[in-house]
Amino acid sequence: MSTAVVEPGGGTSKTEDTASIAEGDGMMPSPKSSPHPGRRKTVVLGGACTAAWAGSVSAGALVDCGPDLHRVGLACHIIALVLSFGAILVVDWVGFLWLVGKRDIHDTRRLAAAAQPLIWGGLAVLLVSGAMIRPDITGHVTQVKLLCVLVLMLNGIAVAPVMRRLHALPLGTHFKSVAGRLRARLLVALCISQGCWWTAALVGLVISTLRRWAGD
């Protein structure tokens, strides 16, 4: 049976060359591999991120680090936001350029690989510094920000297998030539990423400004 992952017009894509791409996208899985180890890894990483997020929120609610550490934590929080959010913006922008046919698919692969340490390192610092600035977790606005941080981390983990399948596609593959289900998953992940990042950043800015006005 020969099922193509990339539709006509997007380059050659025989089943034997793209079996790993087809798995999980509504096509016949390869008998030589199983998706379960990858799913278990995703679940484990998601659980680790959720635990780290919960620990940060709990520490921020229970531990008062004092005014000096609060200032240090706020500075680190801003720097980490610039690093991780800035890297995400560049990666997503290059991905968007591929969507409209202005970049090659492997441009996103190289950039994403280079940006991963900045993104996840920045997120780790955000969690640690977030606990130091003692967020008001009883406030609905703060809860929205915290939820956005959790969702964007889980989204990043969930989209990783999709990106691996995408980057295995032949050189010169266009977005319109990719299997429909894979296209949909990419667009949803992009919207979630940008929505959560912008919401978290803007909410954090509003909270910081209100605290400054209140003299806190």
Accessible surface in RSA format (square Angstrom, percent):
REM  Atomic radii and reference values for relative SASA: ProtOr
REM  Chains: A
REM  Algorithm: Lee & Richards
REM  Probe-radius: 1.40
REM  Slices: 20
REM RES _ NUM      All-atoms   Total-Side   Main-Chain    Non-polar    All polar
REM                ABS   REL    ABS   REL    ABS   REL    ABS   REL    ABS   REL
RES MET A   1   189.73  98.3 107.92  71.4  81.81 194.8 107.12  91.1  82.61 109.4
RES SER A   2    96.36  81.4  63.64  84.9  32.72  75.4  41.68  88.8  54.68  76.6
RES THR A   3    42.28  30.1  37.91  38.4   4.37  10.4  38.05  51.1   4.23   6.4
RES ALA A   4    56.68  52.1  37.26  57.5  19.42  44.2  37.80  53.2  18.88  50.0
RES VAL A   5     1.96   1.3   1.13   1.0   0.83   2.0   1.13   1.0   0.83   2.3
RES VAL A   6     3.44   2.3   0.00   0.0   3.44   8.3   0.00   0.0   3.44   9.3
RES GLU A   7    75.69  43.5  73.46  55.6   2.23   5.3  31.61  61.1  44.08  36.0
RES PRO A   8   136.37  99.4 104.91  95.6  31.46 114.4 116.09  95.8  20.28 126.1
RES GLY A   9    73.45  90.6   0.00   N/A  73.45  90.6  40.82 112.0  32.63  73.1
RES GLY A  10     3.70   4.6   0.00   N/A   3.70   4.6   2.45   6.7   1.25   2.8
RES GLY A  11    52.18  64.3   0.00   N/A  52.18  64.3  35.93  98.6  16.25  36.4
RES THR A  12   114.60  81.5 103.08 104.5  11.52  27.4  80.35 107.9  34.25  51.8
RES SER A  13    11.21   9.5   1.77   2.4   9.44  21.7   2.34   5.0   8.86  12.4
RES LYS A  14   121.88  59.5 117.55  72.1   4.33  10.3  65.33  58.8  56.55  60.2
RES THR A  15    37.20  26.5  36.60  37.1   0.59   1.4  37.20  50.0   0.00   0.0
RES GLU A  16   128.31  73.7  94.72  71.7  33.60  80.0  61.77 119.5  66.55  54.3
RES ASP A  17   106.78  74.8  74.40  74.1  32.38  76.6  26.48  62.3  80.30  80.1
RES THR A  18     3.82   2.7   3.09   3.1   0.73   1.7   3.55   4.8   0.27   0.4
RES ALA A  19    30.27  27.8  26.28  40.6   3.99   9.1  28.05  39.5   2.22   5.9
RES SER A  20    70.29  59.4  63.52  84.8   6.77  15.6  45.76  97.5  24.53  34.4
RES ILE A  21     0.61   0.3   0.61   0.5   0.00   0.0   0.61   0.4   0.00   0.0
RES ALA A  22     5.13   4.7   5.13   7.9   0.00   0.0   5.13   7.2   0.00   0.0
RES GLU A  23    20.02  11.5  19.86  15.0   0.16   0.4   4.17   8.1  15.85  12.9
RES GLY A  24    35.09  43.3   0.00   N/A  35.09  43.3  24.03  66.0  11.06  24.8
RES ASP A  25     7.01   4.9   1.14   1.1   5.87  13.9   0.36   0.8   6.65   6.6
RES GLY A  26    64.60  79.7   0.00   N/A  64.60  79.7  28.80  79.0  35.80  80.2
RES MET A  27    45.88  23.8  27.11  17.9  18.77  44.7  35.30  30.0  10.58  14.0
RES MET A  28   132.76  68.8 114.03  75.5  18.73  44.6  90.21  76.7  42.56  56.4
RES PRO A  29    71.05  51.8  64.35  58.7   6.70  24.4  64.35  53.1   6.70  41.6
RES SER A  30    21.26  18.0  13.63  18.2   7.63  17.6   7.47  15.9  13.79  19.3
RES PRO A  31   135.71  98.9  92.79  84.6  42.91 156.0 105.88  87.4  29.83 185.4
RES LYS A  32   197.59  96.4 158.75  97.4  38.84  92.5 110.29  99.3  87.30  93.0
RES SER A  33    57.23  48.4  39.78  53.1  17.45  40.2  46.27  98.5  10.96  15.4
RES SER A  34    60.40  51.0  41.58  55.5  18.82  43.3  37.67  80.2  22.73  31.8
RES PRO A  35    45.95  33.5  36.35  33.1   9.59  34.9  44.58  36.8   1.36   8.5
RES HIS A  36    99.02  54.1  98.75  68.6   0.27   0.7  59.07  60.9  39.94  46.5
RES PRO A  37    71.84  52.4  64.71  59.0   7.13  25.9  66.32  54.8   5.52  34.3
RES GLY A  38    34.25  42.2   0.00   N/A  34.25  42.2  29.60  81.2   4.66  10.4
RES ARG A  39   136.78  57.4 132.98  67.8   3.80   9.1  52.97  72.4  83.82  50.8
RES ARG A  40   146.10  61.3 143.47  73.1   2.63   6.3  70.40  96.2  75.70  45.9
RES LYS A  41   122.99  60.0 116.83  71.7   6.16  14.7  72.92  65.6  50.07  53.3
RES THR A  42    37.31  26.5  35.61  36.1   1.70   4.1  29.46  39.6   7.85  11.9
RES VAL A  43   109.63  72.1 100.90  91.3   8.73  21.0 106.77  92.8   2.85   7.7
RES VAL A  44   102.00  67.1  94.06  85.2   7.93  19.1  99.71  86.6   2.29   6.2
RES LEU A  45    79.55  44.3  79.25  56.7   0.30   0.8  79.25  55.7   0.30   0.8
RES GLY A  46    10.85  13.4   0.00   N/A  10.85  13.4  10.85  29.8   0.00   0.0
RES GLY A  47    41.88  51.6   0.00   N/A  41.88  51.6  34.69  95.2   7.19  16.1
RES ALA A  48    58.51  53.8  44.45  68.6  14.06  32.0  52.43  73.8   6.08  16.1
RES CYS A  49    21.33  16.1  18.04  20.1   3.28   7.7   3.22   8.2  18.11  19.5
RES THR A  50    52.96  37.7  52.96  53.7   0.00   0.0  46.01  61.8   6.95  10.5
RES ALA A  51    66.97  61.6  51.31  79.2  15.66  35.6  58.66  82.6   8.32  22.0
RES ALA A  52    50.50  46.4  34.14  52.7  16.36  37.2  46.03  64.8   4.46  11.8
RES TRP A  53    48.00  19.3  48.00  23.2   0.00   0.0  48.00  25.6   0.00   0.0
RES ALA A  54    42.33  38.9  40.04  61.8   2.30   5.2  42.03  59.2   0.31   0.8
RES GLY A  55    39.55  48.8   0.00   N/A  39.55  48.8  34.61  95.0   4.93  11.0
RES SER A  56    17.89  15.1  10.39  13.9   7.49  17.3   8.54  18.2   9.34  13.1
RES VAL A  57    24.34  16.0  22.73  20.6   1.61   3.9  24.34  21.1   0.00   0.0
RES SER A  58    56.48  47.7  51.57  68.8   4.90  11.3  27.59  58.8  28.89  40.5
RES ALA A  59    36.65  33.7  31.33  48.4   5.32  12.1  36.06  50.8   0.59   1.6
RES GLY A  60     0.00   0.0   0.00   N/A   0.00   0.0   0.00   0.0   0.00   0.0
RES ALA A  61    30.31  27.9  13.17  20.3  17.14  39.0  17.07  24.0  13.24  35.1
RES LEU A  62   146.18  81.4 116.27  83.2  29.90  75.2 118.73  83.4  27.44  73.9
RES VAL A  63    78.80  51.9  75.71  68.5   3.09   7.4  78.39  68.1   0.41   1.1
RES ASP A  64   107.02  75.0  78.78  78.4  28.24  66.8  23.29  54.8  83.73  83.5
RES CYS A  65    35.87  27.1  15.61  17.4  20.27  47.6   7.15  18.1  28.73  31.0
RES GLY A  66    24.58  30.3   0.00   N/A  24.58  30.3  23.13  63.5   1.46   3.3
RES PRO A  67    98.00  71.4  90.20  82.2   7.80  28.3  97.03  80.1   0.97   6.0
RES ASP A  68    94.44  66.1  91.73  91.3   2.70   6.4  33.46  78.7  60.98  60.8
RES LEU A  69    88.40  49.2  88.27  63.1   0.14   0.3  88.27  62.0   0.14   0.4
RES HIS A  70    45.76  25.0  45.76  31.8   0.00   0.0  33.68  34.7  12.07  14.0
RES ARG A  71   147.51  61.9 141.38  72.1   6.13  14.6  68.62  93.8  78.89  47.8
RES VAL A  72    79.13  52.1  75.25  68.1   3.88   9.3  79.05  68.7   0.08   0.2
RES GLY A  73     0.00   0.0   0.00   N/A   0.00   0.0   0.00   0.0   0.00   0.0
RES LEU A  74    52.79  29.4  52.79  37.8   0.00   0.0  52.79  37.1   0.00   0.0
RES ALA A  75    51.15  47.0  44.71  69.0   6.44  14.7  50.31  70.8   0.85   2.2
RES CYS A  76    47.59  36.0  45.83  51.1   1.75   4.1   4.67  11.8  42.92  46.3
RES HIS A  77    23.41  12.8  23.36  16.2   0.05   0.1  20.49  21.1   2.93   3.4
RES ILE A  78    95.06  54.1  94.46  70.4   0.60   1.5  95.06  68.5   0.00   0.0
RES ILE A  79   106.86  60.8 105.13  78.3   1.73   4.2 106.84  76.9   0.02   0.1
RES ALA A  80     1.51   1.4   0.17   0.3   1.33   3.0   1.40   2.0   0.11   0.3
RES LEU A  81    47.44  26.4  47.44  33.9   0.00   0.0  47.44  33.3   0.00   0.0
RES VAL A  82    99.68  65.6  91.19  82.6   8.49  20.5  96.89  84.2   2.79   7.6
RES LEU A  83    81.66  45.5  76.75  54.9   4.90  12.3  79.94  56.1   1.72   4.6
RES SER A  84     0.00   0.0   0.00   0.0   0.00   0.0   0.00   0.0   0.00   0.0
RES PHE A  85    18.54   9.3  18.54  11.5   0.00   0.0  18.54  11.2   0.00   0.0
RES GLY A  86    27.71  34.2   0.00   N/A  27.71  34.2  26.03  71.4   1.68   3.8
RES ALA A  87    10.83  10.0   1.37   2.1   9.46  21.5   8.62  12.1   2.21   5.9
RES ILE A  88    22.33  12.7  22.33  16.6   0.00   0.0  22.33  16.1   0.00   0.0
RES LEU A  89    63.11  35.1  59.98  42.9   3.13   7.9  60.27  42.3   2.83   7.6
RES VAL A  90    78.55  51.7  75.91  68.7   2.64   6.4  78.55  68.3   0.00   0.0
RES VAL A  91    21.81  14.4  20.61  18.7   1.20   2.9  20.71  18.0   1.10   3.0
RES ASP A  92    24.77  17.3  21.37  21.3   3.39   8.0   6.90  16.2  17.87  17.8
RES TRP A  93   145.99  58.6 142.30  68.9   3.69   8.7 127.57  68.0  18.42  29.9
RES VAL A  94    18.42  12.1  18.42  16.7   0.00   0.0  18.42  16.0   0.00   0.0
RES GLY A  95    18.64  23.0   0.00   N/A  18.64  23.0  18.32  50.3   0.31   0.7
RES PHE A  96    86.93  43.5  86.75  53.7   0.18   0.5  86.75  52.6   0.18   0.5
RES LEU A  97    32.17  17.9  32.17  23.0   0.00   0.0  32.17  22.6   0.00   0.0
RES TRP A  98     7.61   3.1   6.38   3.1   1.22   2.9   6.38   3.4   1.22   2.0
RES LEU A  99    41.16  22.9  22.91  16.4  18.25  45.9  22.91  16.1  18.25  49.1
RES VAL A 100    77.76  51.2  48.22  43.7  29.54  71.2  57.36  49.8  20.40  55.3
RES GLY A 101    47.99  59.2   0.00   N/A  47.99  59.2  17.37  47.7  30.62  68.6
RES LYS A 102   153.20  74.7 124.05  76.1  29.15  69.4  71.80  64.6  81.40  86.7
RES ARG A 103   120.20  50.5 107.95  55.0  12.25  29.2  11.72  16.0 108.48  65.7
RES ASP A 104    38.04  26.6  29.27  29.1   8.77  20.7  28.57  67.2   9.47   9.4
RES ILE A 105     0.11   0.1   0.11   0.1   0.00   0.0   0.11   0.1   0.00   0.0
RES HIS A 106    26.45  14.5  26.45  18.4   0.00   0.0  20.03  20.6   6.42   7.5
RES ASP A 107    33.30  23.3  28.55  28.4   4.75  11.2   7.77  18.3  25.53  25.5
RES THR A 108     5.79   4.1   5.53   5.6   0.26   0.6   5.76   7.7   0.03   0.1
RES ARG A 109    96.00  40.3  94.78  48.3   1.22   2.9  29.71  40.6  66.29  40.2
RES ARG A 110   128.68  54.0 119.70  61.0   8.99  21.4  61.46  84.0  67.22  40.7
RES LEU A 111    51.67  28.8  47.54  34.0   4.14  10.4  51.25  36.0   0.43   1.1
RES ALA A 112    13.53  12.4  13.53  20.9   0.00   0.0  13.53  19.1   0.00   0.0
RES ALA A 113    68.20  62.7  47.89  73.9  20.32  46.2  54.63  76.9  13.58  36.0
RES ALA A 114    73.36  67.5  47.63  73.5  25.74  58.5  59.31  83.5  14.05  37.2
RES ALA A 115     7.53   6.9   5.54   8.6   1.99   4.5   7.53  10.6   0.00   0.0
RES GLN A 116    75.96  42.5  75.28  55.0   0.68   1.6  37.22  79.2  38.75  29.4
RES PRO A 117    94.29  68.7  75.61  68.9  18.68  67.9  87.39  72.2   6.90  42.9
RES LEU A 118    87.66  48.8  84.65  60.6   3.01   7.6  87.39  61.4   0.26   0.7
RES ILE A 119    10.69   6.1  10.69   8.0   0.00   0.0  10.69   7.7   0.00   0.0
RES TRP A 120    81.94  32.9  77.24  37.4   4.71  11.0  64.99  34.6  16.96  27.5
RES GLY A 121    34.31  42.3   0.00   N/A  34.31  42.3  32.08  88.0   2.23   5.0
RES GLY A 122     3.13   3.9   0.00   N/A   3.13   3.9   1.12   3.1   2.01   4.5
RES LEU A 123     5.08   2.8   5.00   3.6   0.08   0.2   5.00   3.5   0.08   0.2
RES ALA A 124    54.46  50.1  48.71  75.2   5.75  13.1  53.45  75.3   1.01   2.7
RES VAL A 125    66.18  43.6  64.60  58.5   1.59   3.8  66.16  57.5   0.03   0.1
RES LEU A 126    14.20   7.9  11.69   8.4   2.51   6.3  11.87   8.3   2.33   6.3
RES LEU A 127    23.77  13.2  22.67  16.2   1.11   2.8  23.71  16.6   0.07   0.2
RES VAL A 128    99.90  65.7  94.25  85.3   5.66  13.6  99.32  86.3   0.58   1.6
RES SER A 129     1.50   1.3   1.32   1.8   0.18   0.4   1.41   3.0   0.08   0.1
RES GLY A 130    11.57  14.3   0.00   N/A  11.57  14.3  11.47  31.5   0.10   0.2
RES ALA A 131    14.98  13.8  13.44  20.7   1.54   3.5  13.71  19.3   1.27   3.4
RES MET A 132    39.47  20.4  37.89  25.1   1.58   3.8  23.83  20.3  15.63  20.7
RES ILE A 133    16.62   9.5  16.44  12.2   0.18   0.4  16.44  11.8   0.18   0.5
RES ARG A 134    98.92  41.5  95.23  48.5   3.69   8.8  30.15  41.2  68.77  41.7
RES PRO A 135    22.95  16.7  15.28  13.9   7.68  27.9  18.69  15.4   4.27  26.5
RES ASP A 136    81.09  56.8  73.40  73.1   7.69  18.2  34.14  80.4  46.94  46.8
RES ILE A 137    54.49  31.0  49.79  37.1   4.71  11.3  49.79  35.9   4.71  12.8
RES THR A 138   107.85  76.7  87.95  89.2  19.89  47.4  76.48 102.7  31.36  47.4
RES GLY A 139    23.18  28.6   0.00   N/A  23.18  28.6  23.18  63.6   0.00   0.0
RES HIS A 140   146.03  79.8 140.80  97.9   5.23  13.4 102.42 105.6  43.61  50.7
RES VAL A 141    79.28  52.2  77.13  69.8   2.15   5.2  79.11  68.7   0.17   0.5
RES THR A 142    10.21   7.3  10.07  10.2   0.14   0.3   2.53   3.4   7.68  11.6
RES GLN A 143    79.19  44.3  74.18  54.2   5.02  11.9  29.16  62.1  50.03  37.9
RES VAL A 144    71.48  47.0  69.62  63.0   1.85   4.5  71.24  61.9   0.24   0.6
RES LYS A 145    31.43  15.3  31.43  19.3   0.00   0.0  14.88  13.4  16.55  17.6
RES LEU A 146    28.61  15.9  28.61  20.5   0.00   0.0  28.61  20.1   0.00   0.0
RES LEU A 147   102.06  56.8 101.40  72.5   0.66   1.7 101.83  71.5   0.23   0.6
RES CYS A 148    15.54  11.8  14.79  16.5   0.75   1.8   0.75   1.9  14.79  15.9
RES VAL A 149    18.60  12.2  18.60  16.8   0.00   0.0  18.60  16.2   0.00   0.0
RES LEU A 150    22.23  12.4  22.23  15.9   0.00   0.0  22.23  15.6   0.00   0.0
RES VAL A 151    52.73  34.7  51.75  46.8   0.98   2.4  52.37  45.5   0.36   1.0
RES LEU A 152    10.01   5.6   3.10   2.2   6.91  17.4   3.13   2.2   6.88  18.5
RES MET A 153     3.67   1.9   3.61   2.4   0.07   0.2   0.07   0.1   3.61   4.8
RES LEU A 154    63.04  35.1  59.89  42.8   3.15   7.9  60.24  42.3   2.81   7.6
RES ASN A 155    19.81  13.7  14.22  13.7   5.59  13.5   7.07  17.0  12.73  12.3
RES GLY A 156    24.80  30.6   0.00   N/A  24.80  30.6  17.97  49.3   6.83  15.3
RES ILE A 157    14.75   8.4  10.76   8.0   3.99   9.6  13.77   9.9   0.98   2.7
RES ALA A 158    54.87  50.5  47.40  73.2   7.47  17.0  48.54  68.4   6.33  16.8
RES VAL A 159    28.78  18.9  26.24  23.8   2.54   6.1  28.75  25.0   0.03   0.1
RES ALA A 160    37.97  34.9  32.79  50.6   5.17  11.8  37.30  52.5   0.67   1.8
RES PRO A 161    28.55  20.8  27.40  25.0   1.16   4.2  27.89  23.0   0.66   4.1
RES VAL A 162     3.03   2.0   3.03   2.7   0.00   0.0   3.03   2.6   0.00   0.0
RES MET A 163    47.34  24.5  47.34  31.3   0.00   0.0  39.57  33.6   7.77  10.3
RES ARG A 164   137.12  57.6 126.93  64.7  10.19  24.3  74.26 101.5  62.86  38.1
RES ARG A 165    31.41  13.2  29.68  15.1   1.73   4.1   9.42  12.9  21.98  13.3
RES LEU A 166     4.10   2.3   4.10   2.9   0.00   0.0   4.10   2.9   0.00   0.0
RES HIS A 167    26.01  14.2  19.59  13.6   6.42  16.4  10.61  10.9  15.40  17.9
RES ALA A 168    55.47  51.0  26.34  40.7  29.12  66.3  37.34  52.6  18.13  48.0
RES LEU A 169     2.39   1.3   0.00   0.0   2.39   6.0   0.00   0.0   2.39   6.4
RES PRO A 170    39.81  29.0  28.34  25.8  11.48  41.7  39.81  32.9   0.00   0.0
RES LEU A 171   141.27  78.7 114.24  81.7  27.03  68.0 114.24  80.2  27.03  72.8
RES GLY A 172    37.43  46.2   0.00   N/A  37.43  46.2  29.27  80.3   8.16  18.3
RES THR A 173     2.24   1.6   0.00   0.0   2.24   5.3   0.00   0.0   2.24   3.4
RES HIS A 174    85.99  47.0  85.77  59.6   0.22   0.6  51.14  52.7  34.85  40.6
RES PHE A 175    31.40  15.7  29.64  18.4   1.76   4.6  29.64  18.0   1.76   5.0
RES LYS A 176   159.20  77.7 146.19  89.7  13.01  31.0  91.28  82.2  67.92  72.3
RES SER A 177     4.20   3.6   2.81   3.8   1.39   3.2   1.39   3.0   2.81   3.9
RES VAL A 178     0.00   0.0   0.00   0.0   0.00   0.0   0.00   0.0   0.00   0.0
RES ALA A 179     7.42   6.8   6.06   9.3   1.36   3.1   7.42  10.4   0.00   0.0
RES GLY A 180    35.12  43.3   0.00   N/A  35.12  43.3  22.71  62.3  12.41  27.8
RES ARG A 181   132.90  55.8 120.96  61.7  11.94  28.4  44.13  60.3  88.78  53.8
RES LEU A 182     0.29   0.2   0.29   0.2   0.00   0.0   0.29   0.2   0.00   0.0
RES ARG A 183    61.38  25.8  61.38  31.3   0.00   0.0   4.50   6.1  56.88  34.5
RES ALA A 184    52.40  48.2  47.02  72.6   5.38  12.2  51.97  73.2   0.43   1.2
RES ARG A 185    83.07  34.9  76.41  39.0   6.66  15.9  32.29  44.1  50.78  30.8
RES LEU A 186    18.49  10.3  14.21  10.2   4.27  10.7  14.49  10.2   4.00  10.8
RES LEU A 187    74.68  41.6  74.39  53.2   0.29   0.7  74.63  52.4   0.05   0.1
RES VAL A 188    87.93  57.9  84.92  76.9   3.01   7.2  87.87  76.4   0.05   0.1
RES ALA A 189    11.88  10.9  10.22  15.8   1.66   3.8  11.25  15.8   0.63   1.7
RES LEU A 190    45.82  25.5  41.14  29.4   4.68  11.8  45.25  31.8   0.57   1.5
RES CYS A 191    88.71  67.1  75.50  84.2  13.21  31.1  30.76  77.9  57.96  62.5
RES ILE A 192    62.69  35.7  56.23  41.9   6.46  15.6  62.57  45.1   0.12   0.3
RES SER A 193    12.70  10.7  12.69  16.9   0.01   0.0  10.34  22.0   2.35   3.3
RES GLN A 194    39.16  21.9  39.00  28.5   0.17   0.4  31.74  67.6   7.43   5.6
RES GLY A 195    37.63  46.4   0.00   N/A  37.63  46.4  36.15  99.2   1.48   3.3
RES CYS A 196    16.13  12.2  14.60  16.3   1.53   3.6   0.85   2.2  15.27  16.5
RES TRP A 197     6.45   2.6   6.45   3.1   0.00   0.0   2.79   1.5   3.66   5.9
RES TRP A 198   116.11  46.6 116.11  56.2   0.00   0.0 106.56  56.8   9.55  15.5
RES THR A 199    48.90  34.8  44.52  45.1   4.38  10.4  22.87  30.7  26.03  39.3
RES ALA A 200     6.70   6.2   5.23   8.1   1.47   3.3   5.50   7.7   1.20   3.2
RES ALA A 201    16.94  15.6  10.93  16.9   6.02  13.7  12.55  17.7   4.39  11.6
RES LEU A 202    96.69  53.8  96.32  68.9   0.37   0.9  96.46  67.7   0.24   0.6
RES VAL A 203    21.03  13.8  20.04  18.1   0.99   2.4  20.94  18.2   0.09   0.2
RES GLY A 204    16.66  20.5   0.00   N/A  16.66  20.5  11.89  32.6   4.77  10.7
RES LEU A 205   113.07  63.0 107.14  76.7   5.93  14.9 111.27  78.1   1.80   4.9
RES VAL A 206    75.75  49.8  73.14  66.2   2.61   6.3  75.71  65.8   0.04   0.1
RES ILE A 207    37.01  21.1  36.16  26.9   0.84   2.0  36.92  26.6   0.09   0.2
RES SER A 208    27.58  23.3  21.79  29.1   5.78  13.3  18.55  39.5   9.03  12.7
RES THR A 209    34.41  24.5  34.41  34.9   0.00   0.0  24.63  33.1   9.78  14.8
RES LEU A 210    98.03  54.6  93.89  67.2   4.14  10.4  94.20  66.2   3.83  10.3
RES ARG A 211    53.54  22.5  51.52  26.3   2.02   4.8  26.44  36.1  27.10  16.4
RES ARG A 212   158.35  66.5 138.81  70.8  19.54  46.5  69.71  95.3  88.64  53.7
RES TRP A 213   195.32  78.4 159.32  77.1  36.00  84.5 140.60  75.0  54.72  88.8
RES ALA A 214    85.68  78.8  43.70  67.4  41.98  95.5  56.26  79.2  29.42  77.9
RES GLY A 215    70.58  87.0   0.00   N/A  70.58  87.0  36.15  99.2  34.43  77.1
RES ASP A 216   124.91  87.5  78.37  78.0  46.54 110.0  41.70  98.1  83.21  83.0
END  Absolute sums over single chains surface
CHAIN  1 A    12056.1       9887.6       2168.4       8588.3       3467.8
END  Absolute sums over all chains
TOTAL         12056.1       9887.6       2168.4       8588.3       3467.8
